[in-house]
Amino acid sequence: MITARSQPTFVVTFAVTYAIFYVVSVEYNLALFTYHPALEEFGFLVEKAKDGPAMYWYGWMATSAIAAFVLAALASWVPDGWAKRVWPGWSWVAPLSVMFVFVYILRRFFLR
């Protein structure tokens, strides 16, 4: 259970690791499940498109959330001395950096 003492560590760690795992999930297509909107069905892990396009976005978010939750839960158990060294600004710096990474990854769509 997360105590009030470890909540800031959990939140900062979750924000940073979610952003990082989201980039990794998108880049390597590590979707936990695939949604087929034309058929209105879900498939486990990454599946090819059946009838119409397949949506991996939900699966990428789920993969990132699970990985970030596990790492943030582990980080909430660190001693107080280490937890106080975590800068809360990382919860803003990491997601903003990830946005720039996505602009770089998707640059060919912007430069047509």
ROGUMI-201951 format. One record per atom (N, C-alpha, C): residue number from 1; residue in three letters; atom name; y, z, x. Coordinates in steps of 0.02 Angstrom, whole numbers, m for minus. Example, Ala and Ser with C-alpha at 12.3 -4.5 7.8 and 13.67 -1.06 7.14 Angstrom:
BEGIN
+-----+---------+-------+--------+--------+--------+
! num ! residuo ! atomo !      y !      z !      x !
+-----+---------+-------+--------+--------+--------+
!   1 !     ala !     N !   m284 !    390 !    660 !
!   1 !     ala !    CA !   m225 !    390 !    615 !
!   1 !     ala !     C !   m165 !    390 !    660 !
!   2 !     ser !     N !   m112 !    354 !    642 !
!   2 !     ser !    CA !    m53 !    357 !    684 !
!   2 !     ser !     C !      2 !    394 !    645 !
+-----+---------+-------+--------+--------+--------+
***
This chain:
BEGIN
+-----+---------+-------+--------+--------+--------+
! num ! residuo ! atomo !      y !      z !      x !
+-----+---------+-------+--------+--------+--------+
!   1 !     met !     N !    m59 !      0 !     42 !
!   1 !     met !    CA !      0 !      0 !      0 !
!   1 !     met !     C !     62 !      0 !     44 !
!   2 !     ile !     N !    113 !    m34 !     22 !
!   2 !     ile !    CA !    174 !    m40 !     60 !
!   2 !     ile !     C !    219 !     19 !     42 !
!   3 !     thr !     N !    239 !     57 !     91 !
!   3 !     thr !    CA !    284 !    113 !     80 !
!   3 !     thr !     C !    356 !     90 !     88 !
!   4 !     ala !     N !    402 !    133 !     67 !
!   4 !     ala !    CA !    473 !    115 !     72 !
!   4 !     ala !     C !    494 !    105 !    145 !
!   5 !     arg !     N !    461 !    139 !    191 !
!   5 !     arg !    CA !    477 !    132 !    262 !
!   5 !     arg !     C !    458 !     63 !    287 !
!   6 !     ser !     N !    403 !     37 !    265 !
!   6 !     ser !    CA !    379 !    m27 !    291 !
!   6 !     ser !     C !    400 !    m87 !    250 !
!   7 !     gln !     N !    434 !    m77 !    195 !
!   7 !     gln !    CA !    453 !   m133 !    152 !
!   7 !     gln !     C !    499 !   m183 !    188 !
!   8 !     pro !     N !    551 !   m162 !    224 !
!   8 !     pro !    CA !    592 !   m212 !    260 !
!   8 !     pro !     C !    551 !   m254 !    310 !
!   9 !     thr !     N !    505 !   m222 !    344 !
!   9 !     thr !    CA !    463 !   m259 !    392 !
!   9 !     thr !     C !    420 !   m310 !    355 !
!  10 !     phe !     N !    392 !   m290 !    298 !
!  10 !     phe !    CA !    350 !   m335 !    258 !
!  10 !     phe !     C !    391 !   m395 !    235 !
!  11 !     val !     N !    451 !   m382 !    209 !
!  11 !     val !    CA !    492 !   m436 !    180 !
!  11 !     val !     C !    514 !   m486 !    234 !
!  12 !     val !     N !    538 !   m460 !    290 !
!  12 !     val !    CA !    560 !   m504 !    344 !
!  12 !     val !     C !    501 !   m545 !    371 !
!  13 !     thr !     N !    445 !   m512 !    382 !
!  13 !     thr !    CA !    387 !   m547 !    409 !
!  13 !     thr !     C !    362 !   m599 !    360 !
!  14 !     phe !     N !    361 !   m583 !    296 !
!  14 !     phe !    CA !    339 !   m631 !    245 !
!  14 !     phe !     C !    384 !   m692 !    244 !
!  15 !     ala !     N !    450 !   m681 !    245 !
!  15 !     ala !    CA !    497 !   m738 !    243 !
!  15 !     ala !     C !    489 !   m784 !    303 !
!  16 !     val !     N !    481 !   m755 !    361 !
!  16 !     val !    CA !    476 !   m795 !    422 !
!  16 !     val !     C !    409 !   m832 !    424 !
!  17 !     thr !     N !    354 !   m796 !    411 !
!  17 !     thr !    CA !    288 !   m828 !    417 !
!  17 !     thr !     C !    276 !   m878 !    361 !
!  18 !     tyr !     N !    304 !   m866 !    301 !
!  18 !     tyr !    CA !    295 !   m915 !    247 !
!  18 !     tyr !     C !    327 !   m981 !    266 !
!  19 !     ala !     N !    387 !   m978 !    293 !
!  19 !     ala !    CA !    422 !  m1040 !    313 !
!  19 !     ala !     C !    383 !  m1077 !    366 !
!  20 !     ile !     N !    357 !  m1040 !    415 !
!  20 !     ile !    CA !    320 !  m1073 !    469 !
!  20 !     ile !     C !    254 !  m1101 !    444 !
!  21 !     phe !     N !    218 !  m1063 !    404 !
!  21 !     phe !    CA !    154 !  m1088 !    377 !
!  21 !     phe !     C !    164 !  m1146 !    329 !
!  22 !     tyr !     N !    221 !  m1149 !    295 !
!  22 !     tyr !    CA !    233 !  m1205 !    250 !
!  22 !     tyr !     C !    240 !  m1270 !    290 !
!  23 !     val !     N !    275 !  m1267 !    345 !
!  23 !     val !    CA !    281 !  m1327 !    388 !
!  23 !     val !     C !    213 !  m1348 !    414 !
!  24 !     val !     N !    173 !  m1301 !    436 !
!  24 !     val !    CA !    106 !  m1316 !    462 !
!  24 !     val !     C !     63 !  m1344 !    406 !
!  25 !     ser !     N !     66 !  m1315 !    346 !
!  25 !     ser !    CA !     26 !  m1339 !    290 !
!  25 !     ser !     C !     45 !  m1410 !    270 !
!  26 !     val !     N !    109 !  m1426 !    270 !
!  26 !     val !    CA !    130 !  m1493 !    252 !
!  26 !     val !     C !    111 !  m1543 !    307 !
!  27 !     glu !     N !    122 !  m1525 !    369 !
!  27 !     glu !    CA !    109 !  m1571 !    424 !
!  27 !     glu !     C !     35 !  m1588 !    431 !
!  28 !     tyr !     N !     m9 !  m1539 !    421 !
!  28 !     tyr !    CA !    m81 !  m1549 !    429 !
!  28 !     tyr !     C !   m117 !  m1554 !    363 !
!  29 !     asn !     N !    m80 !  m1556 !    307 !
!  29 !     asn !    CA !   m107 !  m1561 !    239 !
!  29 !     asn !     C !   m161 !  m1509 !    226 !
!  30 !     leu !     N !   m142 !  m1446 !    233 !
!  30 !     leu !    CA !   m188 !  m1390 !    222 !
!  30 !     leu !     C !   m178 !  m1361 !    153 !
!  31 !     ala !     N !   m189 !  m1401 !    102 !
!  31 !     ala !    CA !   m179 !  m1379 !     33 !
!  31 !     ala !     C !   m240 !  m1339 !     10 !
!  32 !     leu !     N !   m228 !  m1283 !    m23 !
!  32 !     leu !    CA !   m282 !  m1243 !    m50 !
!  32 !     leu !     C !   m314 !  m1277 !   m110 !
!  33 !     phe !     N !   m274 !  m1315 !   m147 !
!  33 !     phe !    CA !   m300 !  m1354 !   m203 !
!  33 !     phe !     C !   m255 !  m1415 !   m213 !
!  34 !     thr !     N !   m281 !  m1463 !   m251 !
!  34 !     thr !    CA !   m245 !  m1524 !   m267 !
!  34 !     thr !     C !   m238 !  m1529 !   m343 !
!  35 !     tyr !     N !   m180 !  m1550 !   m366 !
!  35 !     tyr !    CA !   m170 !  m1559 !   m437 !
!  35 !     tyr !     C !   m165 !  m1633 !   m452 !
!  36 !     his !     N !   m203 !  m1655 !   m502 !
!  36 !     his !    CA !   m202 !  m1726 !   m524 !
!  36 !     his !     C !   m166 !  m1727 !   m592 !
!  37 !     pro !     N !   m101 !  m1744 !   m593 !
!  37 !     pro !    CA !    m63 !  m1740 !   m655 !
!  37 !     pro !     C !    m86 !  m1789 !   m709 !
!  38 !     ala !     N !   m109 !  m1848 !   m691 !
!  38 !     ala !    CA !   m132 !  m1896 !   m741 !
!  38 !     ala !     C !   m193 !  m1871 !   m778 !
!  39 !     leu !     N !   m236 !  m1834 !   m743 !
!  39 !     leu !    CA !   m297 !  m1807 !   m774 !
!  39 !     leu !     C !   m288 !  m1735 !   m796 !
!  40 !     glu !     N !   m232 !  m1704 !   m776 !
!  40 !     glu !    CA !   m218 !  m1634 !   m791 !
!  40 !     glu !     C !   m275 !  m1588 !   m767 !
!  41 !     glu !     N !   m295 !  m1598 !   m705 !
!  41 !     glu !    CA !   m347 !  m1556 !   m677 !
!  41 !     glu !     C !   m332 !  m1537 !   m604 !
!  42 !     phe !     N !   m361 !  m1482 !   m583 !
!  42 !     phe !    CA !   m354 !  m1458 !   m515 !
!  42 !     phe !     C !   m419 !  m1470 !   m478 !
!  43 !     gly !     N !   m413 !  m1482 !   m412 !
!  43 !     gly !    CA !   m470 !  m1490 !   m369 !
!  43 !     gly !     C !   m465 !  m1442 !   m310 !
!  44 !     phe !     N !   m520 !  m1417 !   m286 !
!  44 !     phe !    CA !   m520 !  m1370 !   m230 !
!  44 !     phe !     C !   m507 !  m1407 !   m165 !
!  45 !     leu !     N !   m463 !  m1380 !   m124 !
!  45 !     leu !    CA !   m442 !  m1408 !    m60 !
!  45 !     leu !     C !   m410 !  m1476 !    m70 !
!  46 !     val !     N !   m409 !  m1518 !    m19 !
!  46 !     val !    CA !   m376 !  m1583 !    m22 !
!  46 !     val !     C !   m424 !  m1634 !    m50 !
!  47 !     glu !     N !   m403 !  m1668 !   m103 !
!  47 !     glu !    CA !   m443 !  m1721 !   m133 !
!  47 !     glu !     C !   m401 !  m1785 !   m133 !
!  48 !     lys !     N !   m435 !  m1841 !   m132 !
!  48 !     lys !    CA !   m401 !  m1905 !   m137 !
!  48 !     lys !     C !   m376 !  m1914 !   m209 !
!  49 !     ala !     N !   m327 !  m1957 !   m217 !
!  49 !     ala !    CA !   m300 !  m1972 !   m284 !
!  49 !     ala !     C !   m354 !  m2005 !   m326 !
!  50 !     lys !     N !   m361 !  m1982 !   m387 !
!  50 !     lys !    CA !   m412 !  m2010 !   m432 !
!  50 !     lys !     C !   m382 !  m2063 !   m478 !
!  51 !     asp !     N !   m339 !  m2042 !   m523 !
!  51 !     asp !    CA !   m306 !  m2087 !   m569 !
!  51 !     asp !     C !   m231 !  m2072 !   m567 !
!  52 !     gly !     N !   m195 !  m2107 !   m524 !
!  52 !     gly !    CA !   m125 !  m2091 !   m514 !
!  52 !     gly !     C !   m118 !  m2049 !   m451 !
!  53 !     pro !     N !    m58 !  m2027 !   m437 !
!  53 !     pro !    CA !    m46 !  m1989 !   m375 !
!  53 !     pro !     C !    m75 !  m1918 !   m379 !
!  54 !     ala !     N !    m93 !  m1892 !   m321 !
!  54 !     ala !    CA !   m116 !  m1823 !   m316 !
!  54 !     ala !     C !    m58 !  m1781 !   m290 !
!  55 !     met !     N !    m52 !  m1719 !   m315 !
!  55 !     met !    CA !      2 !  m1675 !   m294 !
!  55 !     met !     C !    m27 !  m1619 !   m251 !
!  56 !     tyr !     N !     m3 !  m1615 !   m189 !
!  56 !     tyr !    CA !    m27 !  m1564 !   m143 !
!  56 !     tyr !     C !     22 !  m1506 !   m136 !
!  57 !     trp !     N !     82 !  m1513 !   m164 !
!  57 !     trp !    CA !    135 !  m1465 !   m154 !
!  57 !     trp !     C !    115 !  m1395 !   m175 !
!  58 !     tyr !     N !     83 !  m1389 !   m233 !
!  58 !     tyr !    CA !     62 !  m1323 !   m257 !
!  58 !     tyr !     C !     11 !  m1291 !   m209 !
!  59 !     gly !     N !    m33 !  m1331 !   m183 !
!  59 !     gly !    CA !    m83 !  m1307 !   m136 !
!  59 !     gly !     C !    m52 !  m1285 !    m70 !
!  60 !     trp !     N !     m1 !  m1322 !    m47 !
!  60 !     trp !    CA !     33 !  m1302 !     14 !
!  60 !     trp !     C !     68 !  m1235 !      5 !
!  61 !     met !     N !     99 !  m1226 !    m53 !
!  61 !     met !    CA !    133 !  m1163 !    m67 !
!  61 !     met !     C !     84 !  m1105 !    m71 !
!  62 !     ala !     N !     26 !  m1116 !   m102 !
!  62 !     ala !    CA !    m24 !  m1063 !   m107 !
!  62 !     ala !     C !    m53 !  m1045 !    m39 !
!  63 !     thr !     N !    m67 !  m1095 !      2 !
!  63 !     thr !    CA !    m92 !  m1083 !     70 !
!  63 !     thr !     C !    m42 !  m1042 !    110 !
!  64 !     ser !     N !     21 !  m1062 !    107 !
!  64 !     ser !    CA !     74 !  m1027 !    144 !
!  64 !     ser !     C !     83 !   m956 !    119 !
!  65 !     ala !     N !     80 !   m946 !     54 !
!  65 !     ala !    CA !     90 !   m879 !     25 !
!  65 !     ala !     C !     34 !   m832 !     45 !
!  66 !     ile !     N !    m27 !   m855 !     44 !
!  66 !     ile !    CA !    m84 !   m812 !     62 !
!  66 !     ile !     C !    m80 !   m794 !    136 !
!  67 !     ala !     N !    m68 !   m843 !    178 !
!  67 !     ala !    CA !    m63 !   m829 !    250 !
!  67 !     ala !     C !     m5 !   m783 !    266 !
!  68 !     ala !     N !     52 !   m794 !    234 !
!  68 !     ala !    CA !    111 !   m751 !    246 !
!  68 !     ala !     C !     99 !   m680 !    220 !
!  69 !     phe !     N !     66 !   m674 !    164 !
!  69 !     phe !    CA !     52 !   m607 !    136 !
!  69 !     phe !     C !      6 !   m568 !    182 !
!  70 !     val !     N !    m45 !   m600 !    209 !
!  70 !     val !    CA !    m91 !   m565 !    254 !
!  70 !     val !     C !    m55 !   m542 !    317 !
!  71 !     leu !     N !    m17 !   m587 !    348 !
!  71 !     leu !    CA !     19 !   m567 !    408 !
!  71 !     leu !     C !     73 !   m515 !    395 !
!  72 !     ala !     N !    107 !   m520 !    338 !
!  72 !     ala !    CA !    158 !   m470 !    322 !
!  72 !     ala !     C !    127 !   m402 !    307 !
!  73 !     ala !     N !     69 !   m402 !    275 !
!  73 !     ala !    CA !     34 !   m339 !    262 !
!  73 !     ala !     C !     12 !   m307 !    328 !
!  74 !     leu !     N !    m12 !   m347 !    375 !
!  74 !     leu !    CA !    m30 !   m320 !    440 !
!  74 !     leu !     C !     32 !   m294 !    477 !
!  75 !     ala !     N !     87 !   m330 !    470 !
!  75 !     ala !    CA !    149 !   m309 !    505 !
!  75 !     ala !     C !    177 !   m245 !    475 !
!  76 !     ser !     N !    162 !   m230 !    413 !
!  76 !     ser !    CA !    188 !   m169 !    382 !
!  76 !     ser !     C !    154 !   m107 !    409 !
!  77 !     trp !     N !    101 !   m115 !    447 !
!  77 !     trp !    CA !     65 !    m59 !    476 !
!  77 !     trp !     C !     87 !    m43 !    547 !
!  78 !     val !     N !    134 !    m82 !    574 !
!  78 !     val !    CA !    156 !    m69 !    643 !
!  78 !     val !     C !    196 !     m3 !    645 !
!  79 !     pro !     N !    198 !     30 !    702 !
!  79 !     pro !    CA !    236 !     92 !    708 !
!  79 !     pro !     C !    311 !     83 !    696 !
!  80 !     asp !     N !    344 !    137 !    679 !
!  80 !     asp !    CA !    417 !    134 !    663 !
!  80 !     asp !     C !    458 !    108 !    721 !
!  81 !     gly !     N !    440 !    126 !    782 !
!  81 !     gly !    CA !    478 !    103 !    840 !
!  81 !     gly !     C !    479 !     27 !    846 !
!  82 !     trp !     N !    423 !     m4 !    834 !
!  82 !     trp !    CA !    419 !    m77 !    837 !
!  82 !     trp !     C !    453 !   m109 !    777 !
!  83 !     ala !     N !    445 !    m78 !    718 !
!  83 !     ala !    CA !    474 !   m106 !    657 !
!  83 !     ala !     C !    550 !   m107 !    659 !
!  84 !     lys !     N !    580 !    m59 !    693 !
!  84 !     lys !    CA !    653 !    m57 !    697 !
!  84 !     lys !     C !    681 !   m111 !    742 !
!  85 !     arg !     N !    639 !   m140 !    784 !
!  85 !     arg !    CA !    661 !   m193 !    829 !
!  85 !     arg !     C !    665 !   m261 !    794 !
!  86 !     val !     N !    636 !   m267 !    735 !
!  86 !     val !    CA !    636 !   m330 !    698 !
!  86 !     val !     C !    705 !   m341 !    669 !
!  87 !     trp !     N !    735 !   m396 !    688 !
!  87 !     trp !    CA !    802 !   m413 !    664 !
!  87 !     trp !     C !    797 !   m443 !    594 !
!  88 !     pro !     N !    831 !   m415 !    544 !
!  88 !     pro !    CA !    827 !   m441 !    476 !
!  88 !     pro !     C !    854 !   m513 !    469 !
!  89 !     gly !     N !    895 !   m534 !    516 !
!  89 !     gly !    CA !    922 !   m602 !    514 !
!  89 !     gly !     C !    869 !   m656 !    520 !
!  90 !     trp !     N !    810 !   m639 !    546 !
!  90 !     trp !    CA !    757 !   m688 !    551 !
!  90 !     trp !     C !    736 !   m714 !    482 !
!  91 !     ser !     N !    746 !   m674 !    430 !
!  91 !     ser !    CA !    728 !   m696 !    363 !
!  91 !     ser !     C !    774 !   m752 !    338 !
!  92 !     trp !     N !    830 !   m764 !    372 !
!  92 !     trp !    CA !    873 !   m820 !    358 !
!  92 !     trp !     C !    867 !   m875 !    411 !
!  93 !     val !     N !    860 !   m856 !    472 !
!  93 !     val !    CA !    858 !   m905 !    527 !
!  93 !     val !     C !    795 !   m948 !    522 !
!  94 !     ala !     N !    738 !   m919 !    510 !
!  94 !     ala !    CA !    676 !   m957 !    507 !
!  94 !     ala !     C !    675 !  m1009 !    451 !
!  95 !     pro !     N !    691 !   m990 !    388 !
!  95 !     pro !    CA !    691 !  m1042 !    336 !
!  95 !     pro !     C !    744 !  m1097 !    347 !
!  96 !     leu !     N !    802 !  m1078 !    373 !
!  96 !     leu !    CA !    852 !  m1130 !    387 !
!  96 !     leu !     C !    828 !  m1177 !    442 !
!  97 !     ser !     N !    795 !  m1150 !    492 !
!  97 !     ser !    CA !    767 !  m1192 !    545 !
!  97 !     ser !     C !    713 !  m1238 !    517 !
!  98 !     val !     N !    673 !  m1213 !    472 !
!  98 !     val !    CA !    621 !  m1254 !    441 !
!  98 !     val !     C !    652 !  m1311 !    401 !
!  99 !     met !     N !    708 !  m1299 !    369 !
!  99 !     met !    CA !    742 !  m1353 !    333 !
!  99 !     met !     C !    761 !  m1409 !    381 !
! 100 !     phe !     N !    786 !  m1392 !    439 !
! 100 !     phe !    CA !    803 !  m1444 !    488 !
! 100 !     phe !     C !    740 !  m1480 !    514 !
! 101 !     val !     N !    686 !  m1443 !    520 !
! 101 !     val !    CA !    623 !  m1474 !    540 !
! 101 !     val !     C !    601 !  m1525 !    487 !
! 102 !     phe !     N !    609 !  m1508 !    424 !
! 102 !     phe !    CA !    590 !  m1556 !    371 !
! 102 !     phe !     C !    637 !  m1616 !    369 !
! 103 !     val !     N !    700 !  m1606 !    384 !
! 103 !     val !    CA !    745 !  m1664 !    389 !
! 103 !     val !     C !    721 !  m1710 !    444 !
! 104 !     tyr !     N !    699 !  m1681 !    500 !
! 104 !     tyr !    CA !    674 !  m1722 !    555 !
! 104 !     tyr !     C !    608 !  m1757 !    535 !
! 105 !     ile !     N !    564 !  m1721 !    502 !
! 105 !     ile !    CA !    500 !  m1751 !    481 !
! 105 !     ile !     C !    511 !  m1808 !    432 !
! 106 !     leu !     N !    559 !  m1799 !    386 !
! 106 !     leu !    CA !    571 !  m1848 !    333 !
! 106 !     leu !     C !    628 !  m1896 !    349 !
! 107 !     arg !     N !    648 !  m1901 !    412 !
! 107 !     arg !    CA !    705 !  m1941 !    432 !
! 107 !     arg !     C !    697 !  m2015 !    414 !
! 108 !     arg !     N !    636 !  m2040 !    415 !
! 108 !     arg !    CA !    627 !  m2111 !    400 !
! 108 !     arg !     C !    644 !  m2127 !    326 !
! 109 !     phe !     N !    639 !  m2077 !    282 !
! 109 !     phe !    CA !    657 !  m2087 !    212 !
! 109 !     phe !     C !    733 !  m2087 !    203 !
! 110 !     phe !     N !    769 !  m2053 !    248 !
! 110 !     phe !    CA !    841 !  m2051 !    243 !
! 110 !     phe !     C !    875 !  m2109 !    279 !
! 111 !     leu !     N !    841 !  m2141 !    326 !
! 111 !     leu !    CA !    872 !  m2193 !    367 !
! 111 !     leu !     C !    850 !  m2264 !    347 !
! 112 !     arg !     N !    830 !  m2274 !    287 !
! 112 !     arg !    CA !    810 !  m2341 !    266 !
! 112 !     arg !     C !    868 !  m2385 !    253 !
+-----+---------+-------+--------+--------+--------+
***
